Amino acid sequence: MKTSTIPVVLALVVSIASAAPSTTRHETRQVKDRFARVKLSGGDDKSFKWEIFPLDAEWYPIYNPLRVNSVSTPDNVTCQFSGTEGSATTLVGEHNGFIYVSPPQPQKSASCYQSY
């Protein structure tokens, strides 16, 4: 009885391990479950705010009064930002995930999607 139980338990453990989602270095950085973690940085380089956006290309509001000087995104994520004073900033994931907002201003909305 013991010998027939061991292969069943071993097969169960192997099937559970193979069913677990694999994570790449990219996914563990900031993109998980179709969301991007975006960093909005202020002009003093000490203040910042993390925002989470779905990767569905829809526009989402940003409720943050921080005067944003730059934005950072994960690799292979493209985001567009709309500022309260009229700025329009697009960050394509291949730009090392960082771009300046000019002139610095609060951001009112953003749209992100996975770019390959």
N, C-alpha and C positions, 0 to 999 in steps of 0.2 A: 504494500500500500504506500509506504514512504517513497519508494523509487518512482512510482507513477505520479506522485504529487510534485516532485521537484521539477520535471520538465514543464508541467503546466504553469507553475509559479514563475519559472524562468521565462517562458513564452509571454506571460502576462507582463512581466517587468520590461521585457524588450519591446513589446507593442506599445506600452505607455511611454517609454523613453523616445521611441521613434515618432510618436504622435505629438510630442511637445514641439511647439513652434521654434524654429531656429532663429537666432538673432544675429545679424551681421553687425560689424562695428558701426556702420551708419545708423542702423536702427537703434542701437543702444545709446548713440549720441543724443539725438533729440527727436527722431521721428518714430512714432509707435502708433499702431492701431489707426493709421490714417489721420494723424494729427501732427502739427509741427509746433515746437516750442520756439517762440520768437523772442529775441531780446531787444527791447527798446531802451537805448541809452541816452542819458541827458548830456548836456554840454560840459559838465564838470568831470565827466568820466567816473564819477563816484556814485551817481544815482542811476538806477536802471529799474526796469519792470519787465518781468517775464509775462508773456501772453501766449495762450494756447489757441491755435486756429485749426479747424478741420481742413483737410486737403481736398476740398470739393469745388474750388474756384468760386464759391459764393462769397459775397461781401458781408463782413461781420463788424459791428460797432466796437470801438475801443473807448472805454470810459476811464481815461487816465489823463490828468492835467499836465503830466510831465512834458516839458519842452524837449522833444526828441531831436538829438543831434545825429544819431546813427542807428541803424537796425542791423541785426544779425539773424541769419537763418541757418538751418542745417544744410549740408550738401544736398544737391538734387531736389531742392525745394525752391519754387519761384513764388514770390509774394509781391503784391502791389499794395501800396499804402496811400491813403488820402489824408492830407493834413487839414487842420482847422483854418489855416490861412491860405489855402490853395495849392500847397505842394502836392505833387504826384510823384511817388518814388516807386521804382520797380527794381527788385533785387532778384536776379537769376542765380540759382544755386551754384553755378560755375564761377562766380565772382568771389570765391573764398568765403561766401556767406556773410559779407559785410559791405555796407554802403552808407555814405553820409546823406543826411536829409538837409536840403538847403532851400530856404533858410530854416534853422531849427524852429520847430513848432510842435504843439500837441498833435497827435494823430487821431483822426475820428473814425477811420474804418480801414479794414485790410481784407485781402483776398489771397489765399494760398492754394497751390496745387503741386503735386509731385511732378518734377521734370526729370526726364531720363537722359 
